[in-house]
Every structure is written in structure tokens, then in C-alpha cells.
Amino acid sequence: RCLSDWSSDVCSSDLLAEARKQFETAIRYQPKASEYHFELSRVFHQLQMPEERAELEAALRLDSQSASAHNALANLLKSKGDMAGARAEFSRLQEIKQNDVARDIALGHMRAGVKLAQGSDYSAAAGEFRQAVEANPRLAEGWFDLAGALLQTGKIDEAIQTFPKAIALAPRWPEAHFQFALALLKSGQQERALSELHVVIEQDPEHAGAKRELAKLTAAQHAC
């Protein structure tokens, strides 16, 4: 608890020494645990030891999105007179906070879209999913659900343009490839659909839908 306030002087030297020992031991067993490096940096901060910066930088190498570590490093650099470095860290911290806000907005639209889709209001659902990806363009699920809603409303061409955006962000997502294949089949693009179905089987050999569609396409080809 004495580490919760960096300006606190309530930690005795014995407690800090014990905390340092415990975190250094934890790091030896789990060197890729960003939180242990961060906690060790807090110990070094209270001990006023130069190793604080190295531990903060180690924490950020392992978790570049750690707002706490960026904030701590920014304040450390500021205290050392490195204003350029401090500004860069504060800027990164602000970016992370903005991304967090965008993520929360996107998730709110996703929840609304899913609820609308469950009620078969696919047009309104598409509107919510569209707002989700506008808030967070790297949300693969948003692009996937948007494409699915578009497909349900008969906007096949737009769905075909949208599915690849989900796949680009999550290339090893069999269901995304499968739904894209179904959209391609609806538009008569059998060769492209066949290619996507093979990708599904490569990623998930037991995918029932892909096996079914491949069997149908094979039978159709033999019939010709």
C-alpha cells in the first residue's frame, strides 16, 4: 500500500528492500510481465535510484499501451530536465487516452448494433456498426458485423467491399473468410468464393459450413 502514492514517505527502507527483492524475483521468473517492471520502477522511484528509468522503459517495451508507465516516464524525464522527452511521453499518453475513448465509443455502438440485429433491424444495425468503425477503424469485429448487416439488407456489393477490411485486421478468422465466401457466392463470384472456402478449411478443417459449400460447388462443377 505504501507504493500507491509515489510522493509518500511511509515506506520504510526495509519494506522497500523487500519489495525490490520480490519484484526482481518475479521478473526472473516472468521477464515479459510488464507490470512487474513497472512496480519495480516505483520501488526505485521511492529509493531515488537511477534504475527507475530502465524499468519503465522495459515495461513499455513489453506493453507500449501502458498509460501509467508513459505517465511515470514523462514525469521522470521532466524532473531530469529532459523536456523534449517528457513532451513526447505526455503526447503518447494523450494518444492512448484518446484511443481508449474511441474504443469505448465504438464498443457502445457495437452493443447497440448487436441488439438491433437480434431484433432483425439490420438497416439500423448497419448504422450502428458503421459508427463503431468510424470511431475505431481497427475494430475487426465492427467491419465484420457491418458487412453481415449489409448482406442481410441486400447490399451485397457493399458487403463484399467490407468483409476484406475485417479480414485484413484478423486474417486468421475462419468465420470472416466463410461469410465473405457466402457473400461472393450470392454475387455469382464462384472462383473467389472457392478460394475463400479453401482458406477456411486450412484454418479450421472441421468447419461444417465451409465443407458443405465446398461439396455443393464440387457437385455443381461435376454436373457441368
C-alpha positions, 0 to 999 in steps of 0.5 A: 500500500505504501507504493500507491502514492509515489510522493509518500514517505511511509515506506520504510527502507526495509519494506522497500528492500523487500519489495525490490527483492520480490519484484526482481524475483518475479521478473526472473521468473516472468521477464515479459510481465510488464507490470512487474517492471513497472512496480519495480520502477516505483520501488526505485522511484521511492529509493531515488535510484537511477534504475527507475528509468530502465524499468519503465522503459522495459515495461513499455517495451513489453506493453507500449499501451501502458498509460501509467508507465508513459505517465511515470516516464514523462514525469521522470524525464521532466524532473531530469530536465529532459523536456523534449522527452517528457513532451513526447511521453505526455503526447503518447499518453494523450494518444492512448487516452484518446484511443481508449475513448474511441474504443469505448465509443465504438464498443457502445455502438457495437452493443447497440448494433448487436441488439438491433440485429437480434431484433432483425433491424439490420438497416439500423444495425448497419448504422450502428456498426458503421459508427463503431468503425468510424470511431475505431477503424481497427475494430475487426469485429465492427467491419465484420458485423457491418458487412453481415448487416449489409448482406442481410439488407441486400447490399451485397456489393457493399458487403463484399467491399467490407468483409476484406477490411475485417479480414485484413485486421484478423486474417486468421478468422475462419468465420470472416473468410466463410461469410465473405465466401457466402457473400461472393457466392450470392454475387455469382463470384464462384472462383473467389468464393472457392478460394475463400472456402479453401482458406477456411478449411486450412484454418479450421478443417472441421468447419461444417459450413465451409465443407458443405459449400465446398461439396455443393460447388464440387457437385455443381462443377461435376454436373457441368 
